[in-house]
Amino acid sequence: MGDNYISCREKNGSINISEDVISTMVQTAITEVDGVAAISNTAGGELAELIGLKTLSKGVKVQIVDDTIKVDAIILVRYGCNIVNVAREVQNSVTEAVQAITGIDKSEVNVHVSGVAFEK
C-alpha cells in the first residue's frame, strides 16, 4: 500500500486518496483505449528514472504538484495504429478518469510511448 496521499481539505476535515488507488484507476482507463497494446513494463531504465518510476512493472506514476495531479504513463501501441492519436486518447481518458475519481480538475497527463506491439 502506498504511503503517498492526495489530500483535499474540506469544511469537516480532509479527504486522503492514496496515489496507488488513482494509479490503479489510471491503468484501467489506459487499457480501455483502442490502440493501446499494454502499459509498458519494458521501458528502459533511463526513461523510468527520468519520470521517477520506482518499479517498471506498473508503468504509471501519479503525484500531486502545486494542486495539480500529474500522471506519467508508459505504453505500447498496437502496430498499425496512429501513435499520436492513441496517445491523445490516453491523455483524454486519463484526464476524465482522474477528474471523476478525485473531483480535481487540474491534471497533467504525460504519455510516453516506449514501443509498438506486433500481433503474433
N, C-alpha and C positions, 0 to 999 in steps of 0.2 A: 504494500500500500504506500502511496506517495506521501511525502512529508510536506509538499508544497500545495498551498491552497489559494484559490482566488476568492477574495473576501469582498462582500458587498455590505456596506453599512446601511442599516435600516433604523427606523424610529425605535423599534422594540428590541434591537440588538443587531447582531451581524449574521450573515449567511456565508458559510465557507464551503466552497466546492473544490474537491481535490482535482489537481491538474490531470491525474490519471483517469478520472471519470470523464472529463472533457476529451482527453486523448482517445479513449475508447469510442466515444460518440463520433469523434472526427474520423477515426478509422472506418467506422461503419458508413459514414457519409461518403468517404472516398471510394470505397469498394462498390458503392451503388452507381457510380458514374460510368456510363458506357464508354469503353475505350481504355479504362484502367485495367491492366492485367493483374497488378498486385501492388501492395505497398512494399516498397523495396527493403529488403534486409541485406542486400548485397552491395550497397553503395560503398565506395572506397572509404577508408578510414579518414582521409583528408576532408571529404565532404561532411561526414558525420562530425568530425572535430570542428569544422567551420561553423556548423549550425548548433553545436553543443549537445549532440545526442550522446547519452551515456551508454545506451545499448543500441546496436544496429538492428536488433530484431524487431523493434517497434516501428521504426521509420517515420515516427511522428513526434514532434516536440511542441509542447504547449507551455506558454509562460505569459505573465502579465507584466507589461512595461508601460509606465505612465498612463494607467487606466485604460490601456488597450490590450486586448488579448491577441498575442502573436502566436501564429501557428506556422511551423515548418514541416512540410511533408515531402518524403522521398518516394517517388512512384516509378513503376514500369508501365509503359504504354504499349497496348497491343499493336502489332505490326499492321500497317495499312490505315491506321487512324491518324488524323491530323493532330500532331503533338500540341500545338498552341491551343487548338480548340478544346482538347481534352484537359489541358492544364487550366484553362479558363473555367471550364465546367467544374473542375475540382475546387477552384477558388470560390465559385458561386455556391456550390453545395456545402462546403465547409463553413463559409460565412453565414449561410442560412441556419445551419445546424448549431453553430456557436451562439447565434442570437437567440434561437429557440431554447437552447439549454440554459443559458445564463441570463438572458434578458439584457445583456450588454451589447450595444450596437456598434461599438468601436472595436474593429478587429482588423488584423493584417494577416493575410494568408500567402505564404511563400511556397511555391511548388517547385521542387527540384526533380527533374526527370533524369533518372540515372541510367535508363536503358530502354530497349524495345524488346518485347517478348514475342517470339515467333510461335505459331501453332505447331504442335508436334504431328 
